[in-house]
């Protein structure tokens, strides 16, 4: 295969990938919009956390990532 033919093939592939990337970006944007609308709609089961769950999570706090220091025996 000549270099020109290979370059043309790669150019077409690049254009195809750019098009698919744009389409995927559009789909992601649509899904995000739909999810945000569902979060605002109290009639959508599972979109909102159960009552009290957010408060319970906030009370737990964060312990941060484990460093392993407490697990080491000397």
C-alpha positions, 0 to 999 in steps of 0.5 A: 500500500502506498503512503498516499493511500494509507494517509487517505485511509487514516484521514477517513478513519479520523473523520469517522472517529470525530463524527462518532465522538460528536454523536457520543457527546450529544448522547451524553448531554441528552442523558445528563439532561434527562437524569437532572430532570428525573432528579427534580421529579419526585414521581421517578422512583430511585432518582432521589435517595430515601428520606433520611439517607442524606442526613445519615451519610452526612453524620458519618463523615469521611475517614479519608483514604486508608494509609495502612499505618494502623494495619501494620504490626511491629 
